């Protein structure tokens, strides 16, 4: 078991939705950014939904901020074996309300059942917002294809204003 910590949240005052994970994986901790395992499908889902190409960490940060999406984790600190959510112990929770007070966030989405359970057990009573469950985008969640995840994650578009560019012709 190793004690691990979450990253700082990514948000700005214009954030409208918050996406919460559990705690960064080993690969994400080593790369110092959310959903950094090459087989994790989170960024592929975002690229598809928003018709974006997200290569660098800075691309991803800019994407989140430009699209009014906040990103954080439910857990601030815990003990975990490798990246196995089932091994999580001695949990300390992130202060989610602290960013809600500084933003326009009205909807909260959680990626994965562990994050959903933690949110409902420890956080919901401070936010008074029902979290919307999204399946974990990890490749370990083999019961969901990328296409199925994209379809499910489309729900986040309902709470965002997508900047669309129309070609009105000459």
C-alpha positions as CSV (number, residue, x, y, z in Angstrom):
1,X,0.0,0.0,0.0
2,X,1.2,3.4,-0.9
3,X,0.0,6.8,0.3
4,X,-1.0,8.9,-2.8
5,X,-2.5,12.3,-3.3
6,X,-4.8,13.9,-5.9
7,X,-3.8,16.7,-8.3
8,X,-5.0,20.3,-7.9
9,X,-8.4,20.9,-9.6
10,X,-8.6,22.4,-13.0
11,X,-11.3,25.0,-13.2
12,X,-12.1,28.7,-13.7
13,X,-15.0,30.9,-12.7
14,X,-16.8,30.0,-15.9
15,X,-16.8,26.2,-15.2
16,X,-20.3,24.8,-15.6
17,X,-19.7,21.1,-15.0
18,X,-17.4,19.2,-12.8
19,X,-16.0,15.8,-13.7
20,X,-14.7,13.8,-10.8
21,X,-12.5,10.7,-10.8
22,X,-11.3,8.7,-7.8
23,X,-7.5,9.2,-7.5
24,X,-4.8,9.3,-10.1
25,X,-3.4,6.0,-11.3
26,X,0.3,5.2,-11.1
27,X,0.9,6.3,-14.7
28,X,-1.1,9.5,-14.2
29,X,0.9,10.2,-11.0
30,X,4.2,9.6,-12.9
31,X,3.1,11.9,-15.7
32,X,1.6,14.3,-13.2
33,X,-1.7,14.7,-15.0
34,X,-5.3,13.3,-15.1
35,X,-6.1,10.2,-17.1
36,X,-2.6,9.9,-18.5
37,X,-2.4,6.1,-19.0
38,X,-2.2,5.7,-22.8
39,X,-5.0,3.1,-22.6
40,X,-7.4,5.3,-20.6
41,X,-10.1,6.5,-22.9
42,X,-11.1,9.7,-21.1
43,X,-9.2,12.1,-23.5
44,X,-10.3,10.0,-26.6
45,X,-13.9,10.5,-25.5
46,X,-13.4,14.2,-25.1
47,X,-11.7,14.5,-28.4
48,X,-14.6,12.8,-30.1
49,X,-17.4,14.7,-28.3
50,X,-15.7,18.1,-28.9
51,X,-14.1,17.4,-32.2
52,X,-10.7,18.3,-30.7
53,X,-7.2,17.1,-30.9
54,X,-5.6,16.9,-27.5
55,X,-2.0,16.1,-27.5
56,X,-0.2,17.9,-24.8
57,X,-1.1,18.5,-21.1
58,X,-1.4,22.2,-22.0
59,X,-3.9,21.3,-24.8
60,X,-6.0,19.4,-22.3
61,X,-5.9,22.2,-19.7
62,X,-6.9,24.8,-22.3
63,X,-9.6,22.5,-23.7
64,X,-11.2,22.1,-20.2
65,X,-11.1,25.8,-19.4
66,X,-12.3,26.8,-22.9
67,X,-15.2,24.4,-22.6
68,X,-16.3,25.3,-19.1
69,X,-15.3,21.9,-17.7
70,X,-13.8,21.5,-14.3
71,X,-11.8,18.3,-13.5
72,X,-10.8,16.9,-10.1
73,X,-10.9,13.8,-7.9
74,X,-13.2,12.8,-5.1
75,X,-10.2,11.6,-3.0
76,X,-7.6,14.1,-1.7
77,X,-5.3,11.4,-0.1
78,X,-5.5,7.7,0.5
79,X,-3.6,4.4,0.6
80,X,-3.8,2.3,-2.5
81,X,-2.2,-0.8,-3.9
82,X,-0.9,0.0,-7.4
83,X,-3.9,1.6,-9.2
84,X,-6.6,-0.7,-7.8
85,X,-9.6,1.2,-6.5
86,X,-10.7,-1.9,-4.6
87,X,-7.7,-1.5,-2.4
88,X,-8.3,2.1,-1.3
89,X,-8.1,2.7,2.4
90,X,-7.7,5.7,4.8
91,X,-9.5,8.1,2.6
92,X,-9.4,11.9,2.9
93,X,-11.9,13.7,0.7
94,X,-11.3,16.7,-1.5
95,X,-13.2,19.9,-0.6
96,X,-15.5,19.9,-3.7
97,X,-17.6,22.7,-2.3
98,X,-14.6,25.0,-2.3
99,X,-14.6,25.2,-6.1
100,X,-18.4,25.2,-6.4
101,X,-18.4,28.4,-4.4
102,X,-16.1,30.0,-7.0
103,X,-17.8,28.7,-10.2
104,X,-21.0,28.3,-12.1
105,X,-21.0,24.5,-11.7
106,X,-24.5,23.1,-11.6
107,X,-23.8,19.5,-12.7
108,X,-21.3,17.0,-11.3
109,X,-20.3,13.8,-13.1
110,X,-18.3,11.0,-11.6
111,X,-16.2,8.5,-13.6
112,X,-16.5,5.1,-12.2
113,X,-18.4,3.3,-9.4
114,X,-15.8,3.9,-6.7
115,X,-15.8,7.7,-7.3
116,X,-19.7,7.5,-7.4
117,X,-19.8,5.7,-4.1
118,X,-17.3,8.0,-2.4
119,X,-19.1,11.1,-3.7
120,X,-22.5,9.8,-2.4
121,X,-21.1,8.8,1.0
122,X,-18.8,11.7,1.8
123,X,-19.4,14.7,-0.5
124,X,-23.0,14.9,-1.6
125,X,-24.2,16.2,1.7
126,X,-21.8,19.2,1.4
127,X,-22.7,20.1,-2.3
128,X,-26.5,19.2,-2.3
129,X,-26.0,18.1,-6.0
130,X,-26.8,14.6,-7.2
131,X,-23.8,13.3,-9.1
132,X,-24.4,11.7,-12.5
133,X,-22.6,8.4,-12.9
134,X,-20.4,7.8,-16.0
135,X,-18.7,4.4,-16.5
136,X,-14.9,4.4,-15.8
137,X,-13.0,5.2,-19.0
138,X,-10.1,2.9,-18.0
139,X,-9.3,0.1,-20.5
140,X,-9.7,-2.2,-17.5
141,X,-13.4,-1.5,-17.8
142,X,-13.6,-3.9,-20.8
143,X,-17.3,-4.2,-20.7
144,X,-17.6,-0.8,-22.3
145,X,-16.3,-0.2,-25.8
146,X,-15.0,3.3,-26.7
147,X,-18.1,3.8,-28.9
148,X,-20.4,2.9,-26.0
149,X,-18.5,5.2,-23.6
150,X,-18.8,8.1,-26.1
151,X,-22.5,7.5,-26.4
152,X,-22.9,7.6,-22.6
153,X,-20.6,10.6,-22.0
154,X,-22.6,12.6,-24.6
155,X,-24.8,13.6,-21.6
156,X,-22.2,16.1,-20.5
157,X,-22.9,18.1,-23.7
158,X,-26.4,18.9,-22.4
159,X,-24.9,21.3,-19.8
160,X,-22.4,23.1,-22.0
161,X,-22.6,25.6,-24.7
162,X,-20.6,24.2,-27.6
163,X,-18.9,26.7,-29.7
164,X,-20.0,25.7,-33.2
165,X,-18.7,27.3,-36.4
166,X,-21.1,27.3,-39.3
167,X,-20.0,27.9,-42.9
168,X,-22.6,30.4,-44.2
169,X,-21.2,30.3,-47.7
170,X,-19.8,33.1,-49.8
